[in-house]
């Protein structure tokens, strides 16, 4: 019987707070490239495939 209540508690946690946590993580990851000071690193990553092996 204790397993069933533990399952119900985990299910309730996932239904309520799990969605909020996933939305928060998604928002942070989606906004990460737009943070101040990230322009240079983003441009380096975007043009990395065009650099030769001998370029610095």
DOFISE-495050 format. One line per 10 residues: their letters; for each residue y, x, z of N, C-alpha, C. Coordinates in pm, 1 decimal. Each point is the difference from the previous one (the first is absolute). Layout:
BEGIN
A) Y,X,Z,Y,X,Z,Y,X,Z ~ ... $
***
This chain:
BEGIN
XXXXXXXXXX) -118.8,81.8,0.0,118.8,-81.8,0.0,125.7,86.6,0.0 ~ -5.1,115.4,63.0,117.8,86.1,2.6,30.5,56.7,-139.0 ~ -104.4,19.8,-82.5,23.8,48.1,-136.4,78.8,-102.4,-80.9 ~ -29.4,-124.9,19.8,68.9,-105.1,-74.0,147.5,-5.7,38.7 ~ 31.4,12.7,126.5,139.5,-3.3,41.5,74.1,125.9,-45.2 ~ -69.6,113.2,-1.8,60.9,123.3,-50.6,32.1,-14.9,-148.4 ~ -93.0,-58.6,-75.0,23.6,-26.5,-142.0,119.4,-93.6,-18.2 ~ 6.3,-105.4,79.4,112.4,-93.7,-9.6,132.4,69.3,31.1 ~ 0.3,89.1,97.2,122.3,72.4,35.2,43.2,91.6,-114.8 ~ -94.4,71.0,-60.0,33.2,86.7,-113.4,47.6,-80.9,-119.4 $
XXXXXXXXXX) -62.4,-113.0,-22.0,39.7,-85.2,-111.5,141.5,-53.4,20.9 ~ 30.9,-41.1,120.4,134.0,-49.6,31.1,103.1,111.7,-17.5 ~ -32.7,120.4,44.1,89.4,114.6,-15.5,24.6,28.9,-147.3 ~ -104.6,-1.6,-79.9,14.3,26.7,-142.5,79.6,-109.6,-69.4 ~ -19.2,-123.5,40.9,72.1,-111.0,-62.4,148.0,1.0,34.2 ~ 35.2,43.5,118.2,139.9,-6.4,40.6,70.8,133.3,-20.9 ~ -39.7,102.9,69.8,70.8,127.2,-4.0,-40.9,86.0,-118.7 ~ -120.9,-17.5,-50.4,-46.3,80.9,-112.7,87.1,-18.3,-122.9 ~ 37.9,-122.7,-27.8,85.2,-27.1,-115.2,137.2,63.4,17.7 ~ 54.7,-8.4,119.0,131.1,60.7,25.9,-5.5,151.8,-12.7 $
XXXXXXXXXX) -106.3,60.0,50.4,-14.7,145.9,-10.1,-14.1,41.9,-145.1 ~ -80.7,-72.9,-77.5,-16.1,34.0,-141.7,130.7,-16.9,-76.5 ~ 78.4,-102.7,32.3,130.0,-18.3,-65.8,95.6,113.7,35.8 ~ -1.3,43.9,125.6,84.9,110.6,42.7,-38.3,129.3,-71.6 ~ -130.2,30.0,-5.4,-46.3,121.5,-67.8,34.9,-4.8,-148.1 ~ -18.3,-113.8,-63.8,35.5,-13.5,-140.6,149.5,22.4,-21.2 ~ 82.3,-58.0,86.2,144.9,15.0,-13.6,42.8,145.9,15.0 ~ -57.8,69.0,96.9,34.3,141.6,20.5,-43.0,83.0,-120.4 ~ -121.0,-21.8,-49.1,-47.9,78.3,-114.1,76.4,-31.8,-127.6 ~ 40.7,-124.2,-18.2,76.5,-37.1,-119.4,141.6,56.1,4.9 $
XXXXXXXXXX) 58.2,12.5,119.3,136.6,50.2,13.1,5.9,151.7,10.2 ~ -111.5,66.7,25.7,-2.1,144.6,22.7,63.6,80.5,-113.3 ~ -26.0,-27.4,-127.7,61.3,80.1,-106.6,151.0,-18.9,-10.6 ~ 54.2,-104.3,57.7,142.6,-29.7,-12.2,81.7,48.7,119.3 ~ -62.6,75.9,89.1,72.5,49.8,116.3,101.6,105.9,-42.7 ~ 104.9,19.0,78.5,101.0,100.4,-33.3,-61.2,140.6,-2.0 ~ 36.2,78.4,-99.5,-48.2,137.1,-8.6,-132.1,15.9,-72.3 ~ -56.2,-106.0,-53.0,-130.4,8.7,-65.3,11.3,16.5,-151.3 ~ 120.6,-3.3,-52.8,17.6,2.8,-145.3,-59.3,126.6,-62.7 ~ 26.4,115.3,59.9,-47.2,126.6,-59.2,-152.5,5.9,-2.9 $
XXXXXXXXXX) -63.5,-38.5,109.4,-147.1,1.6,4.3,-58.6,-101.3,-97.3 ~ 63.1,-115.3,-14.6,-48.8,-100.6,-94.2,12.4,49.1,-143.2 ~ 112.1,66.2,-32.4,17.4,53.0,-135.7,-99.0,111.8,-27.4 ~ -26.0,86.7,98.1,-100.5,105.7,-17.4,-137.9,-59.5,-25.0 ~ -34.9,-102.7,74.0,-130.9,-63.3,-17.9,-9.3,-69.7,-135.4 ~ 109.6,-59.0,-45.1,-1.5,-72.8,-126.9,-10.8,93.5,-119.5 ~ 55.2,121.0,10.8,0.4,92.7,-114.1,-104.1,109.8,14.6 ~ -82.7,-6.4,100.3,-99.1,105.0,25.2,-97.1,17.5,-116.6 ~ -37.4,-106.2,-68.5,-98.8,11.2,-106.3,56.4,68.7,-123.8 ~ 131.8,13.5,-8.8,60.1,62.5,-115.4,23.2,149.9,17.9 $
XXXXXX) -23.9,52.9,117.9,20.2,141.3,26.5,-121.5,79.6,-44.5 ~ 26.0,119.7,-53.3,-108.6,90.2,-36.6,-56.6,64.8,125.9 ~ -118.6,58.6,-14.6,-61.2,66.2,113.2,82.5,122.3,42.9 ~ 71.7,61.8,-93.0,76.4,121.7,30.6,138.0,-29.7,55.2 ~ 44.4,-124.7,-6.9,131.7,-33.9,54.3,-6.4,1.2,152.0 ~ 113.7,30.9,61.8,6.7,7.4,145.9,32.6,-131.7,57.5 $
***
